[in-house]
Amino acid sequence: MPLDNPATDAFVDNLLSQMTVDEKIGQLHQYFAFGRFDPEVIRQGRAGSVINAAGALGGQGQSASTSAEVCNHLQKLAQESRLKIPQLFGRDVIHGYRTVFPIPLGQAAAWSPELAEQAAAVAAREATADGIKWTFAPMLDIARDARWGRIAEGNGEDPLLGVNVARAVVRGFQGDDFAQPDRLIACAKHYVGYGTAEGGRDYESGELSEATLRDVYLPPFRAAVQAGAGTVMSAFLDLNGVPATANRKLLTDVLRGEWGFRGFVVSDWASVKELIQHGVAADEAEAALLALKAGVDMDMVSGAYLNTLAASLAAGRVTAGELDEAARRILRVKHLAGLFADPFTEPSRASRDLLRPEARALARRFARESMVLLKNDGGLLPLDERFKHVAVIGPMVHAQAELLGTWAPDGQPSDVTPLSEGLAQAAPKGVSLAFAERADHAVRAVAAADAVVLVVGEHPLRSGENSNVSDLGLPPGQAELVEAVAAQGKPLVLVVLAGRPLAITRQVAQAGAVLYAFHPGLEGGAALGELLFGRASDGQPAAPTGRLPVTLPRATGQVPIYYNHKNSGRPVDSSGEFRYRYVDLPPAPLYPFGHGLAYTRFEFGPAQAASETLRGSLEVSAEVTNAGPRAGAALAQLYVRDRVGSLTRPVRELKGFQRVELAPGETRRIAFTFDIDPSLTDPEAKVQLTIRDDDLREEVDEKVRIPIVDPLAVTAASGTQHAHSTGADLTNEPDAGGRVFARLQPNAAVQVLGTVSGYVKVSLGDGRFAFAKASDLDSGGTPSAQIALDDAMAHAPPAVEIPQPQLATRDTHTTVRGAASDDARLLDAYIFVGSRKVFYRSNRNGADPKRMDFDADLPLRPGVNVITLVARENPDTTTHRTFIIRRDGPNGELLQTPKTEDELSETSDDE
Ligand code: BGC
C-alpha cells in the first residue's frame, strides 16, 4: 500500500505544532512494563507504543496473553492524555496468532507466496480481533548457517524466494490498506545482515561485502518496502563494524534515499542502549543520539530516548527538526492506520475471528505443503495395504505444544492435533497403529510391526532466538533410538520435526523414506497423517510438494553452506588434486537447496530458449513429464549462471519457480521469462539457464548457454560487422590539448556491437569498447575518421540528467553517488571505469521511476581514470556522461571533484 497521503501529512503537521518536546519524545518510546505497569506513562503521553500489551499490563490479571479488553483499557488511558494520541500495540505475530501455521522456514519450504499471503491475512484478522495493530514480522533475514537458531524464523538462504515471500506476507498482513480493522501493520526485520552472526551465535557480529549485502541480504527488505511495509526493525548485530541500530548508511541512505521508504524504523529490543556494549557510545545519551541520527525513530523498550533526548535537545546535540522528523514518521503511520479515527477494538470480534474452521483448513494445507520428502526408496511412502501394523515411535508422537514452533505465544497447545491423532485419522481401514513414546517401549512395538514411522527432531525451544547449537546432529539419545529401531530391519520411515536443517546423514542412510517437517503448526499432526498415508481427509490423494529452502548439510563442520556459492579457482567438481574441501567429507551437502520428492517421478526435457541471444528478456522453457504412477506437482526451478563477469558470480542463482500439477503420463511445457538484471555484470557474458526440479545433487549438463547481447546495444547491428582489434587503443595519457580520452586509431577495424541512439558501440579489442557516431562508420564497420571516446560521449543526446557524482575515497575504492532524474521513466544505470563495467542497477521496480540514487565502489587506478555514467530512459534512449578522475594524492588517493571532458580541457592549463 502507498504510504503517501497529503491528508495524513497535514494532520500530522498540525498535531506536531501542538506537541511539547516531551510529548514528541514520548512518541518515540515503546513501553514495556517489566512487571511494574504504570498507567501514568500512558496518561502523560510518555509512550507512543506498548509492546506485548498483555493482561498483566492493563492491571487485569497476570496473563501474558492479550485481548481487546486489555488494549481498549490502555487506549482509554491514552484518551486521558493531553492530546489523546492513540496507542499502537505491537506484538510478535510471526507464524500465525491463535491459528498457528508452520514456522516461517516451513512456509518457505512450500514455495507458495499465495499460501503465505493467505496465512498472514488470517494472522492479521485474529491479532486485530485482540486489539493488536502492529506485528514484528516478516522476518526477512537470509541465513546460511543452521547453527543460528533464528534460521527458523526466516525464509532460508535464497534471495529470490525471500523476495517473493516478503511481498506476499506484507500484502497478507496489510491488505490494500492497513487502516482496515482486520489488517496489521507489517515490520520488515531485522535490518540487516542479522543472519551473518559469526559461528551461528545469535547477536554476534557479522561481516558482509557490499556486493553480497546488495545481491543477497537486502533484496527481501527492498521487496517488503516496495510492497508498502509500514515499518522496519533495525537488527541487533554489528555489521562490518557498525551496529545495525546506528547504521546511517543503511537506515537512511539506502532505506529512505534509495528505496523511498516512508514508514518508521523501530529498534530491536533494547538495541539502542546496547550501543554502549557494542562500544560505539559512551552512555545512554550518546546511544540515543547515534540511533536517532542514523534513522531509528522508535526505541523499543530501552528507555534511552525517553531518558536523554530532552537534555540532548537543550544541549544542542540534537535538533528540534530531527526530533520532529522521527515523531512525524510514527504519527503518520498511526494516522494511516486509522487509529486517530478509532483506536478501539470491538470486543465481540475475538469470538468470531479466532480459529475459524477455514483458518484451520488453511493451516492444514500449509502444513502439508511445507513438508519435504527427502528420500523414498522403493516407493515406501505412502504407506498402504502392504503394511497392516505400523509402529509409530518417538518422543513427540503425542506432542502438542511441540508442534507449534518457535514463535507462537498466542497458540494454544490444546488446539493442536497431535501426530498420534492425525495418523489415526488418516490410516486406512484395516491398518492398526501402535504408538510408543519411550525408547524402551519402542523395541517391542517395532518387533510386532510391518513398518515403522519414527519421529525424531528438535523441541521448538531448541530453535529460534538465542537457541543456537554447536552440533547439528539430532538431540542426545535420538541417534541411538534410530540405530536401535533400524537394527530390527523393518521398513523405516523417518519423520524429522525441526526448526532448522539438521545434519542427519547416518539416519537418512538407515531409513527407507525421510519426510522433513519444519515445526508445522497446529494442524501439523493431521497434515503428516495425510502425507504418510497419501490421502487427505476429503478422500483426495495427498502427496508431498515441499522443497528445501535451505541446504541440508552432511555435518556441522560444513556450515556455512549454501547453494549459491562462488565457483572458486578450483571448483570441487573439476578433476585434479587439492580440490576436495574437507579430507573427511565429500564436498556436496546431504541435500541441496530446492530438493524435494513427490510420490511420482518427473522428467525434465532440455531447457530451450526462444531466441539465440539475450536482450532485455528472454523466454526459456522446458518440457516436464510425470513419468510415475501417481498425480503430483513438480516445482520447476529456473537457475542462471553468469559465466563471465567483472565480479565473480555464484555457480547457480534461482531466477524463477513454478509449480505444475501433472497427471500420470502428462507432459507440459513450462515457460519462464528471464529478465536481464543486476546479477549479469558483464555485457559479453554467456548465461547458462537450467530448469530442474528434484535432483540437483549433481550439476546438470543440459543447459542453455545464451550470449547476452549487451543491454546497451538495444538495436543490435545486423549481421555483426567485424574484423577486430588492430589499431584500437585506449590511452590514459592526456593528448596535446590536455584531454584524456580513449582513442580509436585511424582506420582501425572494429567490431560493431550495436547501436544506441544513433551511436554505435564498437569493440576496441581486449574486451574494451567505445561509442562512435554512426555517421563515422562506413557500412563495412570501418571508421572513416578517427573516433575518440570524447566525441561519442559528448554528443550523446541528453535524455536524462546525470548530475555530478559525489566521491569519497576509502582505501583503494572510491564511492560514487549519483542521481539521474528527468520526466521520463528511468530504467537503469551503469558505470564504467574505462571500458570496464563496474556497476549496474535496475530501476525496474524503483520506488520513484524518475529518480535513481546509487552508491558504487569504483576500483580506480592511480593516475587518470575515465568514468562513464550511463542512464537508460527507455529501451532506446541512453544518456552517457563521462568524467575524468585523478587518483594522484600522496598515497594514490584523490579526490578533487570529478570533471567532465570539457571542464578538464578548460582547466588543464592551470594544473
Ligand atoms: C527479537 C525481535 C522481536 C522483539 C520483540 C527481540 O528479542 O529480536 O525479533 O520482534 O524481541 O519481541
Residues whose N, C-alpha, C, O or C-beta is under 5 A from the ligand:
A	BS01	BGC	D92 F136 D268 W269
